Amino acid sequence: MLDLFTVLTKGGFVLWQKTYAPLNGAPVDSLIKNVLIEERGGTDTYNEDSYALKWTFANEVDLVFVVVYQKILQLAYIDELLETVKSLFLDQFNDLSTEKKLTTDYSSFTPIFDQLLRQLEDKYSHSNRPKAPRKFEETKKFENTVKGSQTKAQSESKASTTMKDVDADEIARNVQALKLQASSPRIRGKKSRSNKTSPAPSPNIEEDEGTGKKKKSQKKARVWEGQIAKNEMESLDYSSKPGPTTDEEAAAMAAQLADPSKLGTKNKDGIYEVQDVDEPDEDDEEESEDETGKAKSGSGGGVFSYLKSMTSQREITAETLDPVLVAMREQLVKKNVASNIADHLCASVKSNLLGKKIGTFERVTTLVRNSMELALKRILTPKTSLDILRDIEQAKSENRPYVLSFIGVNGVGKSTNLSKVCFWLLQNNHKVLIAACDTFRSGAVEQLRVHARNLRALQTSGGGEVELFERGYGKDAAGIAKDAIRYAGVNHFDVVLIDTAGRMQDNEPLMRALAKLVSVNQPDKIIFVGEALVGNEAVDQLTKFNQALKDFSSMQNPRHIDGMILTKFDTIDDKVGAALSMTYITGQPIYFVGTGQTYTDLKNLRVSHVVNSLLRN
């Protein structure tokens, strides 16, 4: 039995609705917020609490048809119901222009819907057969385990991400059956739109001249800025030399790790701001503008608009979209986007474009690119504030330290990027305590000790101060973090940076230890440090880290990853797909990217940079 069926505009305005049971919460609002607005419509089912939601689009009139039912029910007729209702609704109200859409009375559709629902329920009730009890691997409890989440992710990547196609003849038979029943109101209007086909020529796929194949660019050797002399190499070899013995020697050594040319500027409020990542060159901007089919200013734009208005429009079909979307998917995967996420994005773009009308002079490739650009911006735009300095001031007003916990897999650069964040906080005159909670890796405490010494040597002016809190190796990391936070509160530190041991996402004992550290200490932000080099592996890492924080937590409302830092961003050129993959999986923003080995190599990542890099050939 259904709980709700609603027809709404893409702007969220409800045109018609049928409620069968009162809903707990607002599942439709959650669908709009978490799926439709964020362009995650590549899947055909969304679960919210005890409800399952399915939907279909009528893009030609910008409508969304949504059905809500209990997810424990196995309703085989849902897809057929959605497509048949869409066909009936568009036939019943054939004038759904923007002016009349919000003023039309849709109450006459209620008896039509009720009769259709009874017809489908009777039809499928005869085909129902008792089913064997479900295996544990098919239950929701199994999905909530680490192994279950991995199996689910693999099955979703293999399965089709679009809504199951319903036979057009089946919809026509449903409509005809309703018309033949004497008690039902007569449905007027044109024939079912699901029977209508609009042939459209497939877009021409341009090939390179000559062989017709794209030439694969050869990897070029990296060109270094100058040659390191032999005596310079010897001066950088500290393996046989003692460490600095005086403050002057320590300051001179630390100065090599802070390039003044990379320092950001202070704003009018005196706050040191991290620089943005350099935007890619736009040398072919004029060429790309020509490819979109838009006339340049002063080159006959009025004539083009007149010709466009005089030509007939054609409907976008799957046959015209599929070749373009295949090329778009290859483009995203080539830029290091995880393959299943590229599938979801292309499916979402396809569902948003099917049925739309385009003019003769408009290109489907342009329409797909613009739709993909909009989808990428919606996904990458942060949903929460990235202003850590403001959050620190809020914590200071509450007389407590602000706690940041850095987590991630082995060897991604957690300690190095923690020290970069610490240097940025010191530049803004904050008192920082570094908690050495990596009691697993040999040399981890000594590494932080060197960073703390270097940072103290660099901090020659201002109110910034840094100190290392350590308890050696083999101790409980959660207990060390708790003692560090207590010490910071007593000694009036502004920020606590918790360094944790690197761990693989499948290492259950270490994942349990991480969940314990989070549950006991409740850090303000859990920052995942990941490499910008990874592709599909990023999906597996983030999914399992989030799942482990949930499975092994002792809290009623488990925590999850709050944001990311991408390291080694200077090594990937324009292959920025990891940024999209991580943001898509977690729904959380990227705070910084690491672009080198010095303390000043910390940058902001702008949405425009990622979008331009992903869509540039």
Secondary structure, DSSP 8 states (H G I E B T S, - for coil): -EEEEEEEETTS-EEEEEESS--SS-HHHHHIIIIITTT-TTSSEEEETTEEEEEEEETTTTEEEEEEEETTS--TTHHHHHHHHHHHHHHHT----HHHHTT---TTHHHHHHHHHHHHHHHHHTT--------GGGSHHHHTSHHHHHHHHHHHHHS--S-----HHHHHHHHHHHHH-TTS----SS--GGG-------------SSSSS-----------SS---HHHHHHT--TTS----SHHHHHHHHHTT--GGG---B-TTS-B---B------TTHHHHHHHTT---TTSSHHHHHHHHHHS-EEE--HHHHHHHHHHHHHHHHHTT--HHHHHHHHHHHHHHHTT-EEETT--HHHHHHHHHHHHHHHHHS-SS---HHHHHHHHHHTTS-EEEEEE-STTS-HHHHHHHHHHHHHHTT-EEEEEE---SSTTHHHHHHHHHHHHHHH--SSS-EEEEE---SSS-HHHHHHHHHHHHHHTT-SEEEEE-----TT-HHHHHHHHHHHHHH--SEEEEEEETT-SHHHHHHHHHHHHHHHHT--SSS-----EEEEE-GGGSTT--HHHHHHHHHH---EEEEE-SSSTT-EEB--HHHHHHHHH--
